Amino acid sequence: MNEGVNQVKTSTSVFSLDQAAIEQIERKFHVKQQLAKARKQELFGIFQEEALTDEEAVALKLLFAYMPINDMADYSGTLFLNHVRQTLEIRKQVPWGHRVPDHLFLHFVLPYRVNTENIEDSRGILYRELAERTANLSMAEAILETNYWCHEKATYIGSDLRTLSPLSMIRNARGRCGEESTLAVAALRSIGIPARQVYTPRWAHCDDNHAWVEAWADGKWHYIGACEPEARLDQGWFSPPARRAMLINTRIFAEYPGPEDITLAHDWYTEINLLENYAPTREIHAEIKDAQGAPVAGAEVRFELYNYAELFPIAIVQTDDRGIASFKTGFGDLVVRAVKDGLWAETKVSVPDSDSFTLVLSAADQPSGSVDFDLVPPPEREGEAVETLTETKIQQHNSRLEEGTACRTAYEGTFLSEQDAAALAEETGLPPERVWSVLQKARGNSKEIAAFLREQSGTNGDWPLRLLETFEDKDLIDTFRPALEDHLLGALAVRGTLAEEEFVSYVLCPRVLHEMIVPYREKLRKEFTETEANLFRAEPLALVRHLRESFGIWTDLPNLTGRGNPVGTYEMKLGDPQSLDIMFVAICRSLGIPARLQPSEQHAQYLHQGSWMDAAIKEAASQVRELNARGQLRLVKDAAASLDTPAASYMENFTFARLESGVYKTLVYPYAMKNVYDESFEVEPGDYRLTTGIRLNDGAVRVRLTYFTVSAGATTEVPLTFRETLVDIPVLGTYDIGREIAYLDGTSASLAQMLGTHGAIAAWIEPEREPTKHLFRELSELAEPLDQMGIPIVLLIRDEEWTASFDPTDYPKLPSRTLFVRDTSHDVLPDLIVNTPANEAGFPHLFVLDNKYQIRYTASGYKIGTGKEALQTLAGLKL
């Protein structure tokens, strides 16, 4: 090996790897050494400074060989060596360590990264939490016990796309499914159990996605819902929707040989397809040809479904030398788009009807007009029958859930309170409501945030608080005083004469996109002389020119794009295009130059003489455009819209996307943005596609694609239209209104008294589980129209689903006529639930009732969009 790193001895087998495998690791490792030569000592000095065993050397080189470039930029070799040494030692300590085959150990125990989380030296910490609890258990029992522990530490809440690390997740005590599963995988790996985060990139039957965990025990992979324990393996509320998925997969940081189906074998990672473990599958084959009929190798074939009002690629597969791309998927509909060198072709595929089709790459421009089609998801299917749990087992499980919730609630009781915030506000002279707002969001990090305010407000007034108010909620969980002080003092030092709004939003604020907030201002400012800094402030384009020739582009893992921290990217002199843009914005803000990522296009811009200018670090100067070179897009209401036409809502029922090199890139605007007709959208010139869709109750979507072009300096008007949808509202049964129900204060009434006589929504819920929390969120978002209808919403909780920690005041945004009640009069749910597939789908069980207590709509289990469908049903009934 070059770079002074000795090759691993190959006379003995290490991790059962043969000579070819060792040599491949060495080759990949050498590539990464060359890419990371700017940080040679920080990363690779450990090979000279430490006496490594053969196992340690191979494991460490394997990690480096397939390590994302952002990780090589942001972390040290010492961190990774500590991780390797702890993992190898744990393998010797746990009772099943010798039973885990080497190939599973290397790919599903050794890896330090699960998702897009910040990397911390956490393996030993998690092991010490779990080792004693699991030492005398079987592997299967240890998996269940680990999930009970995860439940003690965290529960579900929706949040933004940045992924908290396992330790930050514990500090926060809650997170989205991607964070719950990151914690659970890290915990399982910490005790030597192979584990992987699996996910459906997007559901076919409703908007959203989901992630959970698979863990290996004595020869077999099992699944669990992370932080949501069940009494046995291979059970979870997501089981029914998983049977309707079109892809369930995971990504491995290696060239992984299987035995699972491989969706994508990339040089730096492997995506494996696990769908057939959950749902019926079929392999489809796309044959891509050019206009002369010859096969096209290396074409990008995108398998897309409708989700969040866009056609989203759940998989992207390259064609082989025969021009064929194969993909194993579910029995639903897909849009398949093939692209190469700017030419493209597209078709809708119904998987139940065909497993092979041909696309001819001949189009360079987009079509005109509009096109309508339906996309149908896989049908609902019943699961395999399982043995009924004993009453004792159920009671034990429920007791463990209650204990876990009590443990987590007790920890949350250590967070600073509103009274603490008031005392701090009085001490610092800051407004108490604003102080409480940031401390409440900081949760387990509230004492650190309070200490920062206490230390800095005396000399800097309310600027420390204003800095915190620029953060996303999650930033307050895992940002500590060194970073806070760097950003506060660094920003105030370069404020100059900037207008306050520009300074706060585009200089003081350290958050750029989804990267981890680190202390970068002082380090980046010291990279330039004062002469250079003054030049860049006067003419930011000079900074663009300075950086343009110094940095290379490298993209390895698509889900880590834009996650590099600015200091690491700068030191590495290498990064993916979005991380380079983030670095540019960070440098500008460190020097006092207002900068941002353009809101809809997400590329770097700086403010100069009152106009936003594109930085385009990796583009020629001639490609840099001024803001006024853009065009205007104005959406026009559909004059023929009926009363049943939905209100336009971005990413809920429409999006627009620009055509770039044969692929449509969806523009980024706030989710559920509804004031879409008030002002025009400022966009780059080019060809665009407007996507609208109406999701039906069975999950199918009626899609309309409308094509148009925006020219520079001109306004393009585009009617926002939806396909007409006739809504049939049948009578599904009659509701049992005679049930005796208890108010939370202990008094009782009949369900009929609570529901009234003008229609209602009623639902049996399980408050601690993710599907019910989705329902809470949807009802909260629909509070205004539901309040206007005056419809009561009765949410029933049986004793079996009640937890002492549940507090209705945690959901203040629910419609005003929402009522939480206890269903204590019956041991079982109504027959309409128990005797139908709804029983397996699980909670929540929601019903829409008319004024005769007839059921006109029902939904059970996890289904994003239930709230909207209930509202549409009520509107259709015209109660």
ABEGO torsion letter per residue (X at the ends): XBGGBBBBBAABBBGGBBAAAAAAAAAAAAAAAAAAAAAAAAAAAAAAABBBBAAAAAAAAAAAAABBAAAAAABBAAAAAAAAAAAAAAAAABAAAAABBAAAAAAAAABABABABBBBBAAAAAAAAAAAAAAABBAAAAAAAAAAAAAAABBBBBBBABBBBAAAAAAAGBEBAAAAAAAAAAAAAAAGBBBBBBBBABBAABBEBBBBBBBBBGGBBBBBBBGBBBABBGBBAAAAAAAABABBBBBBBBBBAOABBBABBBAABBBBBAAAAABBBBBBBBBBBBAAGBBBBGBBBBBBBBBGGBBBBABBBBBBAAGBBBBBBBBBBBBBBBBBGGBBBBBBBBAAABABBBBBBABABBBBEBBBBBBBBBBBBBBBBBBBBBAAAAAAAAAAAAAAAAAAAAAAAABBBAAAAAAAAAAAGBBAAAAAAAAAAAEAAAAAAAAAAAAAAAAAEAAAAAAAAABBAAAAAABBAAAAAAAAAAAAAAAEABBAAAAAAAAABABABABBBBBAAAAAAAABBAAAAAAAAABAAAAAAAAAAABBBBBABAAABGABBAAAAAAAGBEBAAAAAAAAAAAAAAAGBBBBBBAAAGBBBBBBGGBBBBAGAABBAAABBBAAABBBBBBBBBAABBAABBBBBBGAABBBBBBBGGBBBBBBBBBGBABAAABBBBBBBEBBBBBBBBBBAAGBBBBBBBBBBBBBGBBBBBBBBBBBBBBBBBBAEBBBAABBBBBAAGBBBBAAAAAEAAEBBBBBBBAABAAAAAAAAAAAAAAAAAAAAGBBBBBBBBAAABBAABBAAABAABBAABBBBBBAABABBBAAAAABAAAAAEOBBBBBBBAAGBBABBBBEBBBGAAAAAAAAAAAAGX
